[in-house]
Amino acid sequence: MRECLAVFDELLRDVSVKGPFFGGQHIGLVDIALAPSLSWFHAFETIGVFKLLDEGRCPHLCKWANDVLENPCVKEALANAPAHKVLEVAKAYRSMVLGRE
C-alpha cells in the first residue's frame, strides 16, 4: 500500500506546480474518486496502529489530503460518511474476518 501511495505522491509532485489537485487548480474527477479513501486510511491507521499518510514519505499526498478535505463539496459529501462511522465498519469487518476486536 505504501508503494502505491508513493506512486500517487510522485504524480502529485509532477502536477503540483499546476495546483493543489490532480487536475491543477480545480478539484477534478481523480480527486473526487480518491477523497473517500481518506476515511478508510484513517480507519486502517487506527486499527493497525501505523501511518499510511506520512509527511516524510508522501508530502505531496498529505498536502493534497488536507486540501481536498477542505473543499466544501468534499466536506458535504463526506459528512454522510464521517470517519468515525467508517472506523466502526472497519472494526466490524475485522472482527468478522479475524474473529477479534
LINDA-V208502 format. One record per pair of residues at least 12 apart in sequence whose C-alpha atoms are under 10 Angstrom apart, sorted by the first residue. I is the first residue (numbers start at 1). J is the second residue. If there is no record, write none. Layout:
# LINDA-V208502
i=I j=J
i=I j=J
This chain:
# LINDA-V208502
i=1 j=52
i=2 j=51
i=2 j=52
i=2 j=53
i=2 j=54
i=2 j=57
i=2 j=58
i=3 j=57
i=5 j=52
i=5 j=53
i=5 j=54
i=5 j=57
i=5 j=58
i=5 j=61
i=6 j=53
i=6 j=57
i=6 j=58
i=6 j=59
i=6 j=60
i=6 j=61
i=7 j=58
i=7 j=61
i=8 j=22
i=8 j=58
i=8 j=60
i=8 j=61
i=9 j=53
i=9 j=57
i=9 j=58
i=9 j=59
i=9 j=60
i=9 j=61
i=9 j=62
i=9 j=63
i=9 j=64
i=10 j=58
i=10 j=59
i=10 j=60
i=10 j=61
i=11 j=60
i=11 j=61
i=12 j=24
i=12 j=58
i=12 j=59
i=12 j=60
i=12 j=61
i=12 j=63
i=12 j=64
i=13 j=58
i=13 j=59
i=13 j=60
i=13 j=61
i=14 j=60
i=15 j=60
i=16 j=60
i=16 j=63
i=16 j=64
i=19 j=64
i=20 j=60
i=20 j=61
i=20 j=63
i=20 j=64
i=20 j=65
i=20 j=66
i=20 j=67
i=20 j=68
i=21 j=60
i=21 j=61
i=21 j=63
i=21 j=64
i=21 j=65
i=21 j=67
i=21 j=68
i=22 j=64
i=26 j=71
i=27 j=67
i=27 j=68
i=27 j=71
i=27 j=73
i=27 j=74
i=31 j=64
i=31 j=65
i=31 j=68
i=31 j=69
i=31 j=74
i=32 j=68
i=32 j=73
i=32 j=74
i=32 j=77
i=34 j=65
i=34 j=68
i=35 j=64
i=35 j=65
i=35 j=68
i=35 j=69
i=35 j=74
i=35 j=75
i=35 j=77
i=35 j=78
i=36 j=69
i=36 j=74
i=36 j=77
i=36 j=78
i=36 j=81
i=36 j=82
i=36 j=83
i=36 j=86
i=37 j=65
i=38 j=52
i=38 j=53
i=38 j=65
i=38 j=66
i=38 j=68
i=38 j=69
i=38 j=78
i=38 j=83
i=39 j=78
i=39 j=81
i=39 j=82
i=39 j=83
i=39 j=84
i=39 j=85
i=39 j=86
i=39 j=87
i=40 j=83
i=40 j=84
i=40 j=86
i=40 j=87
i=40 j=89
i=40 j=90
i=41 j=53
i=41 j=83
i=41 j=86
i=41 j=87
i=42 j=83
i=42 j=84
i=42 j=86
i=42 j=87
i=43 j=83
i=43 j=84
i=43 j=85
i=43 j=86
i=43 j=87
i=43 j=88
i=43 j=89
i=43 j=90
i=43 j=91
i=44 j=86
i=44 j=87
i=44 j=90
i=44 j=91
i=45 j=87
i=46 j=87
i=46 j=90
i=46 j=91
i=47 j=87
i=47 j=90
i=47 j=91
i=47 j=94
i=47 j=101
i=53 j=65
